[in-house]
Each structure stands twice: as structure tokens, then as C-alpha cells.
Amino acid sequence: MSAEMLARNLGIEFPEQKPGYLNMCIRTGNLLITSGHVSNMKGILGKDLSVEQGYQAAKECAIKILQSVHHLNGTLDGLRVIKLLGCVYSTGEFTDQHLVINGASDLLHEIFGKTGDGYHARSALGFAALPTGAAVEVEAIFEVK
């Protein structure tokens, strides 16, 4: 099954997006590079939120990324996930940022394949604050094959 069909079968919708202050996804050559997409969930991991809640917030970011990529590219088919950068609003003692960002990685593995086009490089970092108090922010790079 294609990436597009897998995403739709998971209930991901691709609504029309209106232009904003920044470009949420831009193409250069055969790369699609996204801006950071923040979760609607607010709070601090290790204080207000659990790893499981952070995981869901990261998954939400990945869905928003897929919507922006789809808006620009017209489809999820024919893409390879290259790199994710995951930012986690967390306390200084919190060290499970990687488990939080698994929420984004796992969704992309499910749609693009864990050993195929979804097998990506990734960084997961803790931050003292994120815009709007968001729990998680994720950005991505895709290759148009």
C-alpha cells in the first residue's frame, strides 16, 4: 500500500492550508524541508507531562508535518524521510527526549516503512522553552525520489 493510502487509513486528513507568516514546507532541488511544527499540547516534560503525553504530542507534530508536505507536494507517495529534529520542552533533569520524539518517528515508520523510506536520521533535544509553551516541536527533511 502506498504511503498516501497508509496515512489516510490511519485517519490523517489533508485539509487546505492558507499561507502564513512563514513557509511551512519549501522545496529545494529534490528536498522538501519543513519549518518546525509545534504540538497543540502545552507543558513541560518531566514536570507537567508524562513521556506518553509527550509521545502523543510528537505524533501530532508529525501529522502536521505530513499535512504541510502534502500541501506542497500534492502526495506523500514517492518520498523518503531523511532527517527529523525533535525539540522537547523539558526540565533540566528530564533525559527521555528520545522516547518522546519516538512518537514522530514511529508514525513515519508506520507510513513509509521502518527499514525502507521511513528509516531516517534524527536528533532529539531538550529545551528550556518552546514557542507558545508547546510541549514538542518537530521539523523534517524529505527527499523526493
Order of alpha helices (4+ residues) and beta strands (2+ residues): alpha-beta-beta-beta-alpha-beta-alpha-beta-beta
